[in-house]
Every structure is written in structure tokens, then in C-alpha cells.
Amino acid sequence: MNDFGGIRDCYHRKKGKPVPESRTKKWKQKFPKKVMCAAGVSYRGATSIYFVPSTSKVNSAFFLNNIVKPIVEKNIPRLYPEEEHKVILHFDSASSYTTPAVYSYFKSKKVKYIGKED
């Protein structure tokens, strides 16, 4: 793990065939200075990890469509099949997480959650 940011050879090849030097490209791998992600944990396992692109602004719509909906529609049924009613979600109190649109979605899907005032 000490080779981050190094120069790498990048190429596409077919299995078992040598790569001609003309098809090899040198490039320096760059890593972002900061990474934002969202994930959940429970007694029955973890949700997927959702990485937020560095160019994205996390507003209510982004949070709802890219974080909340995948957790509610994919991860909860996977972790709690036939027992989704046992799940209670909690997010921190960032303004984009506590909008009426997010709470409305939770209510429409009958998802229990700990709200900002709770």
C-alpha cells in the first residue's frame, strides 16, 4: 500500500498474448484528497458502500436517489428478508438528510427512522 500515486503501465491485452510497447501507456494514478461515502451496519451484516463522486454536491435529491433508495430497496430486503418492519434507520442531522422529501419517502415505504427531533 505504499505505492500510491506511482506511475503505472496501462494497457489492454488478450489472454496469453504479449503486449507490444506501442500499446502501453504510462500514467500517474491520482487519488482524491478526500472521499465521502455512506454505508450501514447491523447485526445481520453491512449494506453496500456508496461512494459520492468528488464533483457531486450532496443535496436532498442526491441523498434520496443515491443513498436512501438503494439502502431501502436493495439492502434492507437482503439483510432482513420478510422482516423489513424490524429495521429502524438513523442518519446524522445534516440538512440534506432531514428534508421533508426524505421523510416523505420513508413514510411512503413504511420505513421506521429516527428523525431530527427524536
Secondary structure, 3 states (H helix, E strand, C coil): CCCCCCEEEECCCCCCCCCCHHHCEEEECCCCCCCEEECCEECCEECCCEEECCCCCCCHHHHHHHHHHHHHHHHHHHHCCCCHHHCEEECCCCHHHCCHHHHHHHHHCCCEEECCCC
